[in-house]
Amino acid sequence: MSELTIDLHSWIIQDGNYGDFAVGDVQKFALEFAGSSLASSRSRTPHLQHVGAGIYQACGEVIFVHPTVWVIDIGVKVFWESSIPPFAEMGSWVEGKILLGIAPFFYKEYLRKLPDIPNLFYEWTIKRISRNDTPLIETPNAQGGIVITRDNTREHWTDISKTDAWEDGNGSSTYLLHAVLKA
């Protein structure tokens, strides 16, 4: 497997799950996925193709199912703490777009203690870090408040040497970690 681009929100660092990340660091963490577009697959070959940011077109085998979490093997084992879709049975294959992110505390604190859940911790070498510097826009909502989002028509990422989760973007930055599995 080559380099993965992994989504990281500053709150994950701020919660004390990890310290700030720097280029060259070797860090141990699990990967969480989110993928509401996943569906049953006829393919039986793990596949992971980078689409953009932390998003991938993926295909993998369901290797663990519990009422509140499931694990797929897409060449690396990843989990999602969510309701289990009916097609996600042990040994079935799924495909679709997923977002890969660093697991917050869920796996480290309690999911890893579930009977028979696979070890999802991997050692990663951080090769590059990108900070989301896309401008923010304010949009009124139906309740008379303001919703702050990124202006995706002006998406911009800046390469940095280290995250600063408390200061970057006034403490609300999103990063991409470009990482490889440590051999």
KOLLOGU-294235 format. One record per atom (N, C-alpha, C): x, y, z; residue in three letters; atom name; residue number from 1. Coordinates in pm, whole numbers. Atoms other than C-alpha are relative to their C-alpha. Last residue first. Layout:
! KOLLOGU-294235
        u        v        w   code   site   pos
        X        Y        Z    ALA     CA   NUM
...
! end
This chain:
! KOLLOGU-294235
        u        v        w   code   site   pos
      -37      139       33    ALA      N   183
      751     -129      757    ALA     CA   183
       56      -72      119    ALA      C   183
     -140       25      -34    LYS      N   182
      577      181      883    LYS     CA   182
       29     -148      -24    LYS      C   182
      -17      102     -104    LEU      N   181
      252      229      696    LEU     CA   181
      148      -20       25    LEU      C   181
      -25      136       51    VAL      N   180
      263      549      494    VAL     CA   180
       13      -93      119    VAL      C   180
      -75       93      -83    ALA      N   179
      112      887      576    ALA     CA   179
       18     -135      -69    ALA      C   179
      -45       87      108    HIS      N   178
      -17     1201      411    HIS     CA   178
       98      -95       67    HIS      C   178
     -128       62      -26    LEU      N   177
     -203     1364      700    LEU     CA   177
       28      -94     -116    LEU      C   177
      -19      126       69    LEU      N   176
     -478     1596      585    LEU     CA   176
      139      -49       35    LEU      C   176
     -128       33       62    TYR      N   175
     -579     1867      826    TYR     CA   175
      -13     -127      -83    TYR      C   175
        1      138       49    THR      N   174
     -894     2039      941    THR     CA   174
      131      -21      -72    THR      C   174
      -58       45      127    SER      N   173
     -873     2353     1145    SER     CA   173
      -30     -146      -29    SER      C   173
      100       83       69    SER      N   172
    -1108     2470     1419    SER     CA   172
       48      -49     -136    SER      C   172
       29      125      -70    GLY      N   171
     -873     2612     1682    GLY     CA   171
     -101      -90      -69    GLY      C   171
       61      -31     -130    ASN      N   170
     -875     2970     1557    ASN     CA   170
      -45     -126       73    ASN      C   170
      143      -22       24    GLY      N   169
     -801     2836     1209    GLY     CA   169
      -76       31      126    GLY      C   169
       37        1      142    ASP      N   168
     -468     2703     1331    ASP     CA   168
     -151       16      -16    ASP      C   168
      -12     -131       63    GLU      N   167
     -415     2807     1695    GLU     CA   167
      -46        3     -147    GLU      C   167
       61     -104      -84    TRP      N   166
     -515     2519     1923    TRP     CA   166
       -1      136      -69    TRP      C   166
      144       16      -13    ALA      N   165
     -460     2239     1672    ALA     CA   165
      -68      109       81    ALA      C   165
       14      -81     -121    ASP      N   164
     -113     2352     1575    ASP     CA   164
     -150       10       27    ASP      C   164
      133      -51      -34    THR      N   163
      -20     2088     1317    THR     CA   163
       12       89      123    THR      C   163
       56       50     -126    LYS      N   162
      341     2061     1205    LYS     CA   162
     -140       58       19    LYS      C   162
      -91       99      -59    SER      N   161
      552     2105      889    SER     CA   161
      -57      -64      126    SER      C   161
      -61      -50     -123    ILE      N   160
      281     2276      684    ILE     CA   160
       90     -109       57    ILE      C   160
      -90       96      -64    ASP      N   159
      149     2228      330    ASP     CA   159
       68       68      118    ASP      C   159
     -137      -49      -17    THR      N   158
     -139     2466      258    THR     CA   158
       83     -108       68    THR      C   158
      -75       73     -101    TRP      N   157
     -475     2348      121    TRP     CA   157
      143       51        2    TRP      C   157
     -144      -27       -4    HIS      N   156
     -717     2573      -69    HIS     CA   156
       62      -75      117    HIS      C   156
      -74       95      -83    GLU      N   155
    -1077     2519     -180    GLU     CA   155
      151       27      -10    GLU      C   155
     -135      -57      -13    ARG      N   154
    -1226     2835     -337    ARG     CA   154
       87      -88       89    ARG      C   154
      -35      -50      134    THR      N   153
    -1557     2694     -471    THR     CA   153
      141       60        1    THR      C   153
      -64      105       79    ASN      N   152
    -1570     2489     -150    ASN     CA   152
       29       41     -144    ASN      C   152
       39      -35      137    ASP      N   151
    -1639     2802       52    ASP     CA   151
       71      -96      -95    ASP      C   151
     -110      -32       92    ARG      N   150
    -1605     2640      395    ARG     CA   150
      -57       32     -137    ARG      C   150
      -51      113       77    THR      N   149
    -1896     2654      635    THR     CA   149
      117       46      -84    THR      C   149
     -131      -27       57    ILE      N   148
    -2028     2884      909    ILE     CA   148
       50     -127      -67    ILE      C   148
      -74      124       16    VAL      N   147
    -2402     2867      975    VAL     CA   147
      132       35      -69    VAL      C   147
     -102        2      105    ILE      N   146
    -2566     3184     1106    ILE     CA   146
       70     -136        2    ILE      C   146
     -140        4      -41    GLY      N   145
    -2885     3208     1303    GLY     CA   145
       92        0     -120    GLY      C   145
      -50     -136      -20    GLY      N   144
    -3234     3320     1205    GLY     CA   144
      144        5       48    GLY      C   144
       31      -42     -137    GLN      N   143
    -3390     2975     1254    GLN     CA   143
       51      141       30    GLN      C   143
      144      -22      -13    ALA      N   142
    -3400     2910      877    ALA     CA   142
      -41       49      139    ALA      C   142
       83      120        2    ASN      N   141
    -3023     2951      847    ASN     CA   141
     -146       35       26    ASN      C   141
      112        1      -95    PRO      N   140
    -2816     3252      743    PRO     CA   140
      -76     -132       -9    PRO      C   140
      127       12       69    THR      N   139
    -2490     3166      564    THR     CA   139
     -111        2      104    THR      C   139
      113        2      -93    GLU      N   138
    -2144     3270      680    GLU     CA   138
     -128       -1      -81    GLU      C   138
      111      -86       37    ILE      N   137
    -1845     3181      464    ILE     CA   137
     -111      -16      103    ILE      C   137
      128       27      -64    LEU      N   136
    -1505     3043      560    LEU     CA   136
     -105       98      -52    LEU      C   136
       68     -108      -73    PRO      N   135
    -1209     3058      324    PRO     CA   135
     -134      -47       58    PRO      C   135
      112      -45       81    THR      N   134
    -1033     2729      237    THR     CA   134
      -75      108       78    THR      C   134
        8     -146       -8    ASP      N   133
     -715     2713      443    ASP     CA   133
     -109       55      -92    ASP      C   133
      109      -56       81    ASN      N   132
     -738     2339      508    ASN     CA   132
       -9      150       26    ASN      C   132
      102      -68      -81    ARG      N   131
     -397     2240      646    ARG     CA   131
     -105       60      -92    ARG      C   131
       67     -112       68    SER      N   130
     -181     1984      465    SER     CA   130
     -108       55       91    SER      C   130
      121      -47      -66    ILE      N   129
       69     1757      639    ILE     CA   129
      -54      118      -79    ILE      C   129
       39     -136       36    ARG      N   128
      336     1547      464    ARG     CA   128
     -127       35       78    ARG      C   128
      -86      -50      107    LYS      N   127
      529     1225      517    LYS     CA   127
      -29      146      -34    LYS      C   127
       63     -119       57    ILE      N   126
      383     1116      853    ILE     CA   126
       98       60     -101    ILE      C   126
      -99     -107       11    THR      N   125
      512      764      920    THR     CA   125
      -67      115      -73    THR      C   125
       -3      -81      122    TRP      N   124
      234      534     1037    TRP     CA   124
      116       98        7    TRP      C   124
     -100     -106      -11    GLU      N   123
      228      254     1292    GLU     CA   123
       12       68     -135    GLU      C   123
     -112       11       93    TYR      N   122
      -96       58     1280    TYR     CA   122
       97      112       33    TYR      C   122
     -110      -94      -14    PHE      N   121
     -363        1     1544    PHE     CA   121
      109      -34     -102    PHE      C   121
        5     -100      108    LEU      N   120
     -670     -185     1419    LEU     CA   120
      111      104       12    LEU      C   120
      -87     -111      -35    ASN      N   119
     -632     -505     1622    ASN     CA   119
        3       96     -119    ASN      C   119
     -142        5       37    PRO      N   118
     -928     -718     1523    PRO     CA   118
       78      120       53    PRO      C   118
      -28     -110       93    ILE      N   117
    -1252     -723     1723    ILE     CA   117
      149       -5      -35    ILE      C   117
      -30       37      139    ASP      N   116
    -1296    -1075     1866    ASP     CA   116
       21      117      -96    ASP      C   116
      -50      133       34    PRO      N   115
    -1454     -968     2198    PRO     CA   115
       15      -18     -151    PRO      C   115
      108       90       40    LEU      N   114
    -1490     -591     2227    LEU     CA   114
       57     -137      -33    LEU      C   114
       25       97     -105    LYS      N   113
    -1201     -427     2414    LYS     CA   113
     -114      -97      -34    LYS      C   113
     -105      103        8    ARG      N   112
    -1072     -244     2105    ARG     CA   112
      -18     -110      104    ARG      C   112
       29       95      107    LEU      N   111
    -1407      -61     2096    LEU     CA   111
      104     -112       -8    LEU      C   111
       91      109      -30    TYR      N   110
    -1361       96     2440    TYR     CA   110
      -23     -100     -113    TYR      C   110
       60        5     -133    GLU      N   109
    -1099      366     2483    GLU     CA   109
      -88     -122       24    GLU      C   109
     -100        9     -106    LYS      N   108
     -865      328     2185    LYS     CA   108
      -63      -24      138    LYS      C   108
      -69      129        9    TYR      N   107
    -1139      256     1931    TYR     CA   107
       94      -19      119    TYR      C   107
       92      115        0    PHE      N   106
    -1371      537     2031    PHE     CA   106
       72     -134        2    PHE      C   106
      -20       87     -115    PHE      N   105
    -1102      795     2127    PHE     CA   105
      -79     -130       -6    PHE      C   105
       -8      -73     -127    PRO      N   104
    -1079      963     1787    PRO     CA   104
       19     -100      114    PRO      C   104
      101       36     -100    ALA      N   103
     -993      739     1495    ALA     CA   103
       16       89      122    ALA      C   103
      -62       55     -120    ILE      N   102
     -783      917     1236    ILE     CA   102
     -110      -25      101    ILE      C   102
      -47      -95      -99    GLY      N   101
     -990      967      925    GLY     CA   101
       67      -71      116    GLY      C   101
      -90       60      -99    LEU      N   100
    -1074      788      603    LEU     CA   100
       50      109       94    LEU      C   100
      -93      -97      -55    LEU      N    99
    -1380      907      410    LEU     CA    99
       84      -73      102    LEU      C    99
      -17      -12     -145    ILE      N    98
    -1552      642      204    ILE     CA    98
       93      116       31    ILE      C    98
      -86     -107      -48    LYS      N    97
    -1691      612     -146    LYS     CA    97
        2        1      152    LYS      C    97
       56     -133       10    GLY      N    96
    -1833      278     -255    GLY     CA    96
       99      102       50    GLY      C    96
      -75      -98       77    GLU      N    95
    -1776      -94     -217    GLU     CA    95
      -75      132       -3    GLU      C    95
       69     -127       20    VAL      N    94
    -1874     -380       11    VAL     CA    94
       87       92      -85    VAL      C    94
      -87     -103       57    TRP      N    93
    -1783     -749       35    TRP     CA    93
      -83      124      -27    TRP      C    93
       52      -65      121    SER      N    92
    -1952    -1003      263    SER     CA    92
      100      106      -47    SER      C    92
      -44       67      122    GLY      N    91
    -1752    -1220      502    GLY     CA    91
      -55       60     -128    GLY      C    91
     -135       55      -10    MET      N    90
    -1944    -1112      814    MET     CA    90
       34      -76     -129    MET      C    90
       -9      121      -81    GLU      N    89
    -2259     -936      701    GLU     CA    89
      145      -48        0    GLU      C    89
     -133       13      -61    ALA      N    88
    -2272     -578      579    ALA     CA    88
        3     -117       97    ALA      C    88
      -90       71       92    PHE      N    87
    -2571     -597      342    PHE     CA    87
      138      -26       60    PHE      C    87
       36      141       15    PRO      N    86
    -2822     -514      619    PRO     CA    86
       95      -78      -91    PRO      C    86
       95       18      110    PRO      N    85
    -2640     -190      710    PRO     CA    85
      -28     -148      -24    PRO      C    85
      -53       90      102    ILE      N    84
    -2482     -192     1056    ILE     CA    84
     -102      -14     -112    ILE      C    84
       95      109       24    SER      N    83
    -2570      112     1263    SER     CA    83
       55      -84     -114    SER      C    83
      127      -43       56    SER      N    82
    -2257      311     1327    SER     CA    82
      -96     -117       -1    SER      C    82
       96       17     -109    GLU      N    81
    -1908      296     1475    GLU     CA    81
     -132       60      -48    GLU      C    81
      100     -106       -7    TRP      N    80
    -1708      261     1157    TRP     CA    80
      -95      -36      112    TRP      C    80
      129       23      -67    PHE      N    79
    -1387       64     1142    PHE     CA    79
      -93      119      -16    PHE      C    79
       60     -126      -44    VAL      N    78
    -1078       28      922    VAL     CA    78
     -136      -29       61    VAL      C    78
      127       19      -71    LYS      N    77
     -842     -263      848    LYS     CA    77
      -48      134       57    LYS      C    77
      -25      -37     -138    VAL      N    76
     -578     -191      583    VAL     CA    76
     -136      -12       69    VAL      C    76
     -146        0       11    GLY      N    75
     -586     -344      236    GLY     CA    75
       60       46      131    GLY      C    75
      -16      -61      133    ILE      N    74
     -955     -253      230    ILE     CA    74
      148        2      -40    ILE      C    74
     -139        8       40    ASP      N    73
    -1041     -479      524    ASP     CA    73
       10       48     -144    ASP      C    73
      -25       52      134    ILE      N    72
    -1373     -378      673    ILE     CA    72
      150        1      -26    ILE      C    72
     -135      -16       50    VAL      N    71
    -1471     -343     1038    VAL     CA    71
        7      -57     -140    VAL      C    71
      -42      103       96    TRP      N    70
    -1814     -294     1191    TRP     CA    70
      135       38      -57    TRP      C    70
     -124      -30       72    VAL      N    69
    -1945     -117     1498    VAL     CA    69
       29     -112      -99    VAL      C    69
      -26     -143       11    THR      N    68
    -2270      -85     1696    THR     CA    68
      127       37      -76    THR      C    68
      118      -85       16    PRO      N    67
    -2439     -428     1681    PRO     CA    67
       28      149      -21    PRO      C    67
       53      -10     -136    HIS      N    66
    -2104     -601     1619    HIS     CA    66
     -122       92      -12    HIS      C    66
      130      -65      -14    VAL      N    65
    -1965     -709     1284    VAL     CA    65
      -45      -13      145    VAL      C    65
       50       -3     -137    PHE      N    64
    -1605     -792     1198    PHE     CA    64
     -132       75        2    PHE      C    64
      -70      101      -79    ILE      N    63
    -1428     -888      875    ILE     CA    63
      -42       -1      147    ILE      C    63
       46      -22     -137    VAL      N    62
    -1643     -713      613    VAL     CA    62
       61     -112       85    VAL      C    62
       75      107      -63    GLU      N    61
    -1435     -744      298    GLU     CA    61
      -39       38      142    GLU      C    61
      -62       81     -103    GLY      N    60
    -1324     -444      100    GLY     CA    60
      -95     -103       57    GLY      C    60
       66      130        2    CYS      N    59
    -1379     -214     -194    CYS     CA    59
       71      -84      106    CYS      C    59
      -54      116      -70    ALA      N    58
    -1298      154     -185    ALA     CA    58
      -82     -125      -24    ALA      C    58
       87      103       54    GLN      N    57
    -1331      478     -378    GLN     CA    57
       59     -130       52    GLN      C    57
      -46      111       83    TYR      N    56
    -1148      712     -148    TYR     CA    56
     -118      -75      -59    TYR      C    56
      106       81       60    ILE      N    55
    -1199     1046       27    ILE     CA    55
       59     -101      -98    ILE      C    55
       -8      131      -65    GLY      N    54
     -945     1202      265    GLY     CA    54
     -101      -99      -56    GLY      C    54
       -9      -20     -145    ALA      N    53
     -884     1505       36    ALA     CA    53
       14     -138       66    ALA      C    53
      -29     -137      -37    GLY      N    52
     -964     1375     -315    GLY     CA    52
       -8       17      150    GLY      C    52
       87      -85       81    VAL      N    51
    -1051     1056     -502    VAL     CA    51
       28      148       26    VAL      C    51
       16     -135      -53    HIS      N    50
     -779      820     -376    HIS     CA    50
      -82       85      -98    HIS      C    50
      -45     -100       96    GLN      N    49
     -834      464     -496    GLN     CA    49
      -32      139       54    GLN      C    49
        4     -132      -60    LEU      N    48
     -853      177     -249    LEU     CA    48
       59      100      -98    LEU      C    48
      -34     -109       92    HIS      N    47
     -926     -178     -356    HIS     CA    47
      -14      132       73    HIS      C    47
      -10     -128      -70    PRO      N    46
     -953     -512     -179    PRO     CA    46
       52      109      -93    PRO      C    46
     -137      -49       -5    THR      N    45
    -1040     -779     -437    THR     CA    45
        2      132       77    THR      C    45
      -60       67     -115    ARG      N    44
    -1356     -987     -411    ARG     CA    44
      147       38       12    ARG      C    44
     -146       14        1    SER      N    43
    -1572     -780     -643    SER     CA    43
       46      -69      127    SER      C    43
      -29      130       62    ARG      N    42
    -1945     -846     -648    ARG     CA    42
      150      -26       -2    ARG      C    42
      -90        4      114    SER      N    41
    -2002     -563     -403    SER     CA    41
       13     -142      -53    SER      C    41
      -52      134       23    SER      N    40
    -2282     -475     -159    SER     CA    40
       84        0     -128    SER      C    40
      101       98       40    ALA      N    39
    -2323     -104     -102    ALA     CA    39
       69     -134      -17    ALA      C    39
      -44      139       17    LEU      N    38
    -2131      182       56    LEU     CA    38
     -119      -90      -34    LEU      C    38
       27       45      137    SER      N    37
    -2273      530       -7    SER     CA    37
       44     -144      -24    SER      C    37
      143       24       17    SER      N    36
    -2305      610      366    SER     CA    36
      -34      -47     -141    SER      C    36
       34       33      138    GLY      N    35
    -1931      567      402    GLY     CA    35
     -145      -33      -21    GLY      C    35
      141      -36       10    ALA      N    34
    -1748      687      707    ALA     CA    34
      -38      -22     -146    ALA      C    34
       55      -37      130    PHE      N    33
    -1416      529      793    PHE     CA    33
     -143       46       18    PHE      C    33
      146        7        3    GLU      N    32
    -1211      523     1110    GLU     CA    32
      -44       34     -141    GLU      C    32
       73      -80       97    LEU      N    31
     -841      450     1104    LEU     CA    31
     -150      -28        9    LEU      C    31
       96       76       81    ALA      N    30
     -642      329     1402    ALA     CA    30
      -68       96      -95    ALA      C    30
      142      -31      -10    PHE      N    29
     -336      504     1544    PHE     CA    29
      -81      -92      -90    PHE      C    29
       82      121       -1    LYS      N    28
       36      467     1615    LYS     CA    28
     -146       43       17    LYS      C    28
      112        0      -93    GLN      N    27
      254      761     1516    GLN     CA    27
      -78     -130      -12    GLN      C    27
       57      134       10    VAL      N    26
      596      789     1355    VAL     CA    26
     -105       -7      109    VAL      C    26
       45       76     -116    ASP      N    25
      670     1156     1310    ASP     CA    25
      -38     -141      -39    ASP      C    25
     -107       87      -47    GLY      N    24
      860     1275     1002    GLY     CA    24
      -37      -81      123    GLY      C    24
      -58       77      109    VAL      N    23
      627     1568      934    VAL     CA    23
      119      -78       54    VAL      C    23
     -105      -68       76    ALA      N    22
      476     1677     1264    ALA     CA    22
       48      -93     -112    ALA      C    22
      -75       86       91    PHE      N    21
      154     1585     1445    PHE     CA    21
      102       84      -75    PHE      C    21
      -13      -50      137    ASP      N    20
       13     1770     1746    ASP     CA    20
       89      -93      -80    ASP      C    20
      -63     -130        1    GLY      N    19
      -53     1549     2047    GLY     CA    19
        0       52     -144    GLY      C    19
     -134       -1       58    TYR      N    18
     -307     1272     2032    TYR     CA    18
       58      137       25    TYR      C    18
      -20      133       59    ASN      N    17
     -638     1179     2196    ASN     CA    17
      141      -16      -54    ASN      C    17
     -108       71      -68    GLY      N    16
     -618     1484     2422    GLY     CA    16
       23     -140      -54    GLY      C    16
       58       90     -100    ASP      N    15
     -955     1623     2319    ASP     CA    15
      105      -80       74    ASP      C    15
       40      -79     -116    GLN      N    14
     -770     1908     2144    GLN     CA    14
      -61      -85      111    GLN      C    14
     -121      -33      -75    ILE      N    13
     -601     1659     1909    ILE     CA    13
      -38       73      129    ILE      C    13
      -53      131      -39    ILE      N    12
     -931     1510     1794    ILE     CA    12
      130       20       79    ILE      C    12
       59       41     -128    TRP      N    11
    -1080     1860     1801    TRP     CA    11
       53     -134       47    TRP      C    11
      -76      -51     -115    SER      N    10
     -830     1968     1531    SER     CA    10
      -58      -46      133    SER      C    10
       59     -124      -52    HIS      N     9
     -993     1746     1270    HIS     CA     9
       73       41      127    HIS      C     9
      -22      -23     -143    LEU      N     8
     -782     1487     1087    LEU     CA     8
      -59      135       39    LEU      C     8
       66     -118      -55    ASP      N     7
     -853     1334      745    ASP     CA     7
       26        9      151    ASP      C     7
       89       28     -113    ILE      N     6
     -606     1075      615    ILE     CA     6
      -50      132       59    ILE      C     6
       34     -135      -42    THR      N     5
     -430     1075      278    THR     CA     5
     -114      -13      101    THR      C     5
      142      -30      -19    LEU      N     4
     -274      734      235    LEU     CA     4
      -14      145       43    LEU      C     4
       40     -105      -92    GLU      N     3
       72      669       88    GLU     CA     3
     -152       15        6    GLU      C     3
      -78     -123        5    SER      N     2
      135      341      -88    SER     CA     2
      -54      100      103    SER      C     2
       85     -117        0    MET      N     1
        0        0        0    MET     CA     1
       90      124        0    MET      C     1
! end
